[in-house]
Amino acid sequence: MKNKRIPIPEFRSEAEEQAFWSVQDSTDYVDWQKAETVLFPNLKPTLKTISLRLPEPMLNRLKVLANERDVPYQSLLKIFLKERLDREVL
């Protein structure tokens, strides 16, 4: 167990912080045994637009299913992806 922690540096951007943490051992900076769970109920996830090519019959079926549920097909696709990702074992 480490007694003295290194101060976390100030970052100029999220990209700089991400680059830093991708190569650092966080236990040098944070005592995780003293960490508490925190909820951010109003935090909206960062979204990134992607281009995805789907077979036309698959897209048509997705649109039909979305229409039956009265949701946009892009939202239904995100729901399906999340459900599948949640089932995957890391």
Phi, psi and omega in degrees: 000137182271135181272315185251129181262148176278134178297141177285128181289163174280139180246142179276341181204165177295324179297319179296318179295318179298317179297319179299307185289340180289344181238359182255151172271112185298337180291346172287339187245334187228135172270095187293339178289339178261000183289148178242151176286133180234139177252140176240080188294335183259006181282125179263134181294148176289130180252145177232130178282134177232163174251129184228124179265124179238148173299140184305317179298324179294316179296319178297319178295318178300318179295321178296313179298319179295318179298320178298329181264358180058046175227156175296146184295330178295322178293318178296320178298319177297321178298312180300316180297316180298316180301317181292317179297324179294334180277341182289142177265128179276000000 
